[in-house]
Amino acid sequence: MELQKQSNSLSRYLIPIGIIGFCSWAFWLSTQFDRVPPILKRGMQPSDFPQLVLGLIICLTILLFFTDKSRPPAALSRVVQSTMALLIGFVLIAEIDLFLGLGLFAAALSAIWGERRIGALLLVGIAAPVLVFFLFDGIFEVRFPRGVLTTLWYG
Amino acid sequence: MEAALSGLMALADPNLLILIAFATLGGVLVGALPGLNATTGVALLLPFTITMDPIPAIAILTTIYCAATFAGAITAILINTPGTSASATTCLDGYPLAQRGEAGRALGIAAVSSTLGGIISVVCLMLAAPLMAKAAYNFAPPEYFALTLFGMSMLATIGDGSPVKNVIAGAFGVMLATVGIDLLTSIERFTFGYNELSEGIPFVPVMIGVFGISELLVQADRLHIKRKQVIMKSIRLPSKEDYKKVWRTILRSSGIGTFIGILPAEGATVASMIGYNEARRWSKTPEEFGKGSLEGIAGSEAANNSATGGAMVPTLALGIPGSPTAAVILAGLMVHGLRPGPTMFTEQSDFVFAIFWSMLLVNILFFGVGLWGAKLFARVTLIPIQILWPIVFIFSIVGAYALEQSMMDVWIAIGAGIVGFFMRRYSFSVVPLSIGLILGGMLETRLGQSMVMLDEQWWLMFTRPLSLLFFVLTALALFGPLVWGLLFKQRKPIESTGE
């Protein structure tokens, strides 16, 4: 109960503080934009509009801080955490080969979500990426980045 | 008239007709599959249309939109799970009717109501869009700026989240639209030295991320949900008695849906809720609602399908999306180098009418496909998500890559997916973010042009009658619900004291 309360207040403070922190950083970045001479500025300096929008977001977030009564969501389930970890794994493997990453991600995701049939895992891990590759390569003439597997096809 | 005929001629191409027929099947499939809806389906299929000519490309996207919106009813009636949020109210009466062994009758009413609602709205689209475009033809930048701002303000009321959160999400989308080279001054903003970002954050990977990949993470939390299908003997077209009972409801809901669709950002979900409520309010047998009322199904389905045609009115005539799915279609139009707005009706009228005719055609096609293929499509809903979603992910990533053939777009899609998931988790709708991203550039350009036109005296915008009207509407959209809520809260105790 105590832990839940702590998590509630953490989420209540963290989200607005995170948004305000991000917007403040972006606002500071916008102050670093080059400025143009008055004759070329055509109504607004390049930083004016982003600063207007960021200021609006900050004001609204402060309003949200005082008015938001919504209850924070339950903690992330283990499956969601594993799925996110898989996404990070995909990003790393896709650097080596996009389709290797897709195949491994799809098969691992299916397995983590409870699929145990080998045929189904082969379908999502091998057949689906191969079919999608040939569909896009052959029909839509999309050239994928060279990697360990795609080089076998491209030569 | 000439444009309408040449648009119809463009549709006479047999290849295009076959394509529309397949897209109708695909749309019904997308609407019936768990977790997928019209917006996600259109976002995922957008990259497939890149190599096509604009007419077939946009015809496919609008076909998916119309067909998927209808198909939500199939799962709503047979497994008590709305395929799309717009069919949530169809569950209320469709499923009880199906449980009584009348699934075929419920589907028949849903198909007839959807088809009639869709056709009525497309006819309204054909009449209203050119008129709206004509009215907007003489808009100067201040009017356009005020109108776009009004479109953005309507985002506050979408979904069931807080209006403040919706506006924050929309403003965040507008902020993302400022990334890249400023069109007015050619100064780089928020690019961090990446050349890929100099043209701005691309719409399509963001759409794929926030609608497709974030949904994958949402689905990861729904693995425990078991779907059970009600047994359906055969599809039954509504009888003469059924028609007598529902024809007024269909007409009323079609009008409501078309009107709600025309309002910027408000889509089929809001339309179906209002359509359903109005059907109950006007019904002679309101006690049947929630227990299997035919009027309930008709009210909901006619309204949500008519909202599709309505939503395309501001999308094509003003370049302001009428619904979340229309926002993705708007992105599709931009990807194909088209500029929706009044000039489109004078410079590309053939294209516009070809899209109108294709929408009319699909509303007739999905009647047949949905009615006689419902049994098969209902089985599709039982595909395990352990197989479905890994395949959706593969299509999402390859689709994000295919547009510019850039890995940066893949990273953007994944980043947008994770951000979208956390936004949804904390009740920030992702729809305002995507619409903000699309309209942000237009908003900034129009403001800059207005400043030049008014000699940097921005307050002069309030002296122009039309822009003032849009500013007032914006204020009403943003603060109206708040004021109404306060008034309502104040009135309640007075009434109770009186009693």
Interface residues (C-beta under 8 A of the other chain):
Chain A: S11 I15 I19 A26 L29 S30 F33 D34 V36 L40 K41 R42 G43 M44 Q45 P46 S47 F49 P50 V53 L54 L56 I57 L60 T61 L63 L64 T67 D68 S70 P72 P73 S77 V79 V80 T83 M84 L87 F90 V91 A94 L98 L102 F105 A106 A107 L109 S110 W113 G114 E115 A120 L123 V124 G125 A128 P129 V132 F133 F136 F140 E141 V142 R143 F144 P145
Chain B: F48 I50 T51 S162 V164 K165 V167 I168 A171 F172 V174 M175 T178 D182 L184 T185 I187 E188 R189 F190 L216 L217 A220 D221 L223 P384 I385 Q386 I387 W389 P390 I391 F393 I394 F395 I397 V398 Y401 A402 Q405 M407 V410 W411 I414 G417 I418 R425 Y426 S427 E444 L447 G448 Q449 S450 M451 V452 E456
